[in-house]
Amino acid sequence: MDSKAFDPAPGAHPGAQPAAHPGDQIAGTPLRRTARDALKIVIVGGFGVGKTTMVGSVSEIRPLSTEETMTRAGIGIDDPGRVETKRTTTVAFDFGRISLDEQRVLYLFGAPGQERFWFLWDQLFSGSLGAIVLVDARRLEECFYSVDRLEAHAMPFVVAVNRFDGPRPTLDRVRDALSLDDGIPLIECDARARDSSKSVLITLVRHLTHLREPSAAQEVTP
């Protein structure tokens, strides 16, 4: 699929450059009246892996974010682990939009990463075409649940390793650690960069397309 398919449709807000923070993006134009087909993708992963950032980097509208300031009440409940500098957290979901063309619109939902909000995931999965598992390679164990839940739902997904400072394991080691089937795409990305996040979405769409193509064994010879 051409990466241009993920550029805002003509007339939509150009917002082509990633803002320093998702909240810095200005609101885009209203949804086109010609829009008929709504497509849904969910972004899941552990706490602080960059889901809110990814939604904000590609959305053509100001993302709906339910980020709240972390307080002392979360001590012992939310473990910041290796993201000690994180001061906010998603308490419901993040939402963004991309107009693919005159009639098709892609909706992005970022799921909360804390265990106490996992009950929301099944609702977010409803009606989704597929999912992105966003990973911090320094904390691979925190995405085990994401992979398990998607496999339990038989939902197609790709895995994207978000680039953080410090040494990172190779993709082969990440695949082994997560016990990923060879058929599941695994790529690196920078959730802050629009083009990089677009590449993840394109990888998922291509994966979905491949899964829907009839195999040679299923083809009927005239």
C-alpha positions in Angstrom: 0.0 0.0 0.0 1.2 3.5 -0.9 2.2 5.4 2.2 0.3 8.4 0.8 -2.9 6.6 1.7 -2.2 7.7 5.2 -1.8 11.4 4.4 -4.8 13.5 5.3 -7.3 13.7 2.4 -7.3 16.9 0.4 -8.9 19.6 2.5 -8.0 18.0 5.8 -5.7 19.8 8.2 -2.1 19.4 6.8 -0.7 18.7 10.3 2.0 16.7 8.6 4.8 17.5 11.0 4.8 15.8 14.4 4.3 18.3 17.2 6.6 18.4 20.2 3.7 17.0 22.2 0.4 15.6 20.9 -1.5 18.3 22.7 0.3 21.0 20.7 -1.5 19.9 17.5 -4.4 22.2 16.5 -7.8 20.8 15.7 -8.4 19.7 12.1 -11.3 20.2 9.9 -14.7 18.4 10.6 -15.2 14.9 9.3 -16.1 14.9 5.6 -19.8 14.5 4.8 -18.9 11.9 2.1 -17.3 9.6 4.7 -19.1 6.3 4.7 -16.7 3.6 5.9 -15.2 3.6 9.4 -12.2 1.5 10.1 -10.9 0.9 13.6 -7.4 0.0 14.9 -6.3 -0.4 18.5 -2.9 0.4 19.9 -2.0 -1.6 23.0 1.0 -2.1 25.2 2.4 -1.7 28.7 2.5 1.5 30.8 4.4 4.3 29.3 5.4 2.7 26.0 4.2 5.6 23.8 0.7 4.8 22.8 -0.6 8.3 23.4 2.4 9.7 21.6 1.8 7.5 18.5 -1.9 8.4 18.3 -1.0 12.1 18.5 1.8 11.9 15.9 -0.5 10.6 13.1 -3.9 12.0 13.9 -5.2 14.7 11.6 -7.3 16.1 14.4 -6.4 17.1 17.9 -6.3 13.7 19.6 -8.9 13.0 22.4 -6.7 12.1 25.3 -7.7 11.0 28.8 -4.3 11.7 30.3 -4.5 12.6 34.0 -1.7 13.6 36.3 -0.3 10.8 38.4 -0.7 11.4 42.1 0.4 9.7 45.3 -2.8 7.7 45.3 -1.3 5.6 42.5 1.7 4.6 44.6 1.7 0.8 44.9 -0.9 0.5 42.2 0.8 1.9 39.1 4.4 0.9 38.9 6.3 3.5 36.8 9.2 1.0 36.5 11.8 2.5 34.1 9.6 5.5 33.1 10.2 7.5 36.4 9.9 10.8 34.5 6.3 10.1 33.4 3.9 12.4 35.2 0.6 11.6 33.4 -1.2 8.4 32.5 -4.2 7.4 30.3 -7.2 6.5 32.3 -9.7 5.5 29.5 -8.3 5.7 26.0 -6.7 7.9 23.4 -8.5 8.6 20.1 -7.3 9.9 16.8 -8.5 10.0 13.2 -7.0 9.7 9.7 -9.1 10.4 6.5 -7.8 7.8 4.0 -9.9 9.2 1.1 -13.3 10.7 0.4 -15.2 7.8 1.9 -12.9 5.9 4.2 -11.9 7.0 7.7 -9.5 5.3 10.0 -10.0 5.6 13.8 -7.2 5.0 16.2 -7.8 4.0 19.8 -4.9 3.8 22.3 -5.7 1.5 25.2 -4.6 2.3 28.8 -1.5 0.3 29.9 -2.1 -0.1 33.6 -3.4 -3.5 34.8 -6.3 -1.8 36.6 -7.7 -0.6 33.3 -7.3 -3.8 31.3 -11.1 -4.5 31.7 -11.6 -1.8 29.1 -9.6 -3.6 26.4 -12.3 -6.0 25.4 -14.6 -3.1 24.7 -11.9 -1.4 22.6 -11.3 -4.6 20.7 -14.9 -4.8 19.6 -15.2 -4.0 15.9 -11.4 -3.5 15.4 -9.8 -4.8 12.2 -6.5 -5.3 14.0 -4.1 -4.0 16.6 -0.6 -2.7 17.1 1.4 -3.9 20.1 3.8 -1.1 21.1 6.8 -2.3 23.0 9.6 -0.8 25.1 12.4 -3.3 24.6 13.7 -2.5 28.1 10.5 -3.9 29.6 9.4 -6.7 27.3 7.6 -8.5 30.1 5.0 -5.7 30.2 3.7 -6.5 26.8 3.1 -10.3 27.4 -0.5 -9.6 28.4 -1.1 -7.6 25.2 0.0 -10.4 23.0 -1.9 -13.0 25.0 -5.2 -11.0 24.9 -5.0 -10.4 21.2 -4.3 -14.1 20.5 -7.2 -15.0 22.7 -9.4 -12.7 20.6 -7.9 -14.1 17.4 -7.2 -10.5 16.4 -4.5 -9.9 13.8 -1.7 -7.7 15.1 1.8 -6.4 14.5 4.5 -5.6 17.0 6.4 -2.3 16.9 9.4 -1.7 19.1 9.4 2.0 20.1 12.9 3.5 20.2 14.0 4.7 23.6 17.5 5.8 24.7 19.9 3.1 25.8 20.9 -0.3 24.4 18.1 -2.3 22.7 18.0 -6.0 21.9 17.8 -7.1 18.3 14.4 -7.8 16.7 15.3 -11.5 16.6 15.8 -11.5 20.3 12.5 -9.6 20.8 10.7 -12.1 18.6 12.1 -15.0 20.7 11.3 -13.3 24.0 7.7 -12.8 23.0 7.4 -16.2 21.3 6.1 -14.5 18.2 5.1 -16.6 15.2 7.3 -15.9 12.1 4.1 -14.6 10.3 3.6 -11.7 12.7 5.4 -8.6 11.5 7.9 -7.1 13.9 9.4 -3.7 13.2 11.1 -0.7 15.0 9.5 2.7 15.1 9.8 6.1 16.7 6.3 6.9 18.0 7.1 10.6 18.1 7.7 10.8 14.3 4.6 10.9 12.0 6.3 9.0 9.1 7.5 6.3 11.4 4.1 5.8 13.0 2.6 5.8 9.5 4.9 3.0 8.6 3.6 0.9 11.5 0.0 1.5 10.3 0.9 0.6 6.8 2.6 -2.6 8.0 -0.6 -3.6 9.9 -2.8 -2.9 6.8 -0.5 -5.0 4.6 -0.6 -7.8 7.2 -4.4 -7.7 7.2 -4.5 -7.7 3.5 -2.2 -10.7 3.3 -4.3 -12.6 5.8 -7.4 -12.0 3.7 -5.8 -13.2 0.5 -6.8 -16.8 -0.5 -4.0 -19.3 -0.3 -3.0 -21.2 -3.3 -4.6 -24.3 -1.8 -7.9 -22.5 -1.4 -8.0 -21.2 -5.0 -10.4 -23.0 -7.3 -9.0 -23.9 -10.7 -11.6 -23.2 -13.5 
